Amino acid sequence: MRGIDTAYNYRGFTSHRALARVAADLLGEFTLSTKVGYFPDDSGERSVHSLDPARLRDAIRRSVDDLGRSPDVVFLHNPELALSARSGTEGRDRLADACGVLADEAAAGWCGTWGIATWDARPVAAAIEQGVAGIQPGALLLRAGLSVAHPILTAGETLTRMLKVPPERCWGMSPFSGSTADPVWNAVDLRAFLADQQQCTTPQVAFRLAYELPPVARVAVGTSNVDHLRDLCAATQLAISGTAIHRYRDLITG
Ligand SMILES: NC(=O)c1ccc[n+]([C@@H]2O[C@H](COP(=O)([O-])OP(=O)(O)OC[C@H]3O[C@@H](n4cnc5c(N)ncnc54)[C@H](OP(=O)(O)O)[C@@H]3O)[C@@H](O)[C@H]2O)c1
């Protein structure tokens, strides 16, 4: 585990300060990624989504202050939320402006690079299809794993192709879709995905599969349990059957 992924709005907008307070001496040892796109509303109690350029810029600079260092990556957080209700060209222009802010901030040294984090890549891919030229993110963060429905999985892959982001710079997220308490994780037997007989748990196989669906180089996963973290690190070594992945993709396509 070499990276920490967080966001401007996590923990009620306190996660950056909490990281700096708890682990300032360790943060330099990790790749640090964060996300901007959610802001406190006027009451300060709820978060609202926005691609407003001034707010994005302010959030990036405030993140650097709060973290005590510049993040390695700043992702535009779920831009689809500001795109789906807009016409094609309006959405395209909003996206281009927001990406432009992140690219400028990266060029000015406020972060190492910038990217797009999307829970549902369909509106983002549709906006880019309208002809947003010159958007060159350094990374993409996409939903990954068995819980991702086929349309969202393929839209993420389409986006990676359109933006020419290779798998080494694609990251996956939320391999359990937020929780392993869902009864489905007890009901499934994932051993058919393994290349050979290996000792492992269902969450381990599910986590390992998140590197394949879609192909990504890193997976952002949440855990508050050190044994779980150990299991996840060990799971990265599991050998997966390419044939089983192909069969699975055929099944979910139908
Ligand atoms: N863009 C977005 O809208 C969005 C939304 C959600 C998440 N994300 C991204 O995805 C990342 C992770 O998401 P997430 O934390 O919501 O969901 P997740 O990683 O899919 O699932 C986290 C859950 O899995 C459990 N878990 C982890 N390892 C386990 C293991 N080995 N055995 C059993 N249970 C295990 C954790 O419980 P324990 O704590 O008990 O281990 C926790 O409840 C976030 O950091 C963020 O980057 C993005």
The ligand as an ORCA input file, in Angstrom:
! r2SCAN-3c Opt
* xyz 0 1
  N     -16.472      9.137     -6.560
  C     -17.362      8.660     -5.717
  O     -18.546      8.996     -5.760
  C     -16.944      7.648     -4.712
  C     -17.902      7.053     -3.892
  C     -17.502      6.074     -2.994
  C     -16.168      5.710     -2.940
  N     -15.262      6.322     -3.745
  C     -13.846      5.931     -3.732
  O     -13.663      4.563     -3.438
  C     -12.790      4.412     -2.321
  C     -13.266      3.246     -1.461
  O     -14.662      3.255     -1.348
  P     -15.509      2.782     -0.098
  O     -14.664      2.753      1.116
  O     -16.748      3.579     -0.064
  O     -15.976      1.334     -0.514
  P     -15.261     -0.096     -0.665
  O     -13.789      0.063     -0.674
  O     -15.922     -0.757     -1.810
  O     -15.738     -0.896      0.640
  C     -15.325     -0.578      1.933
  C     -15.914     -1.637      2.860
  O     -15.292     -2.894      2.599
  C     -14.931     -3.502      3.817
  N     -13.707     -4.294      3.616
  C     -12.528     -3.857      3.109
  N     -11.631     -4.856      3.056
  C     -12.258     -5.964      3.548
  C     -11.834     -7.309      3.758
  N     -10.591     -7.729      3.462
  N     -12.720     -8.187      4.288
  C     -13.981     -7.778      4.596
  N     -14.434     -6.506      4.428
  C     -13.574     -5.612      3.904
  C     -14.688     -2.361      4.781
  O     -14.964     -2.788      6.096
  P     -13.833     -2.648      7.252
  O     -13.700     -1.191      7.513
  O     -14.412     -3.434      8.378
  O     -12.584     -3.258      6.693
  C     -15.698     -1.296      4.313
  O     -16.925     -1.426      4.971
  C     -12.827      5.767     -1.634
  O     -11.615      6.074     -1.040
  C     -13.061      6.696     -2.798
  O     -11.871      6.986     -3.458
  C     -15.629      7.283     -4.620
*
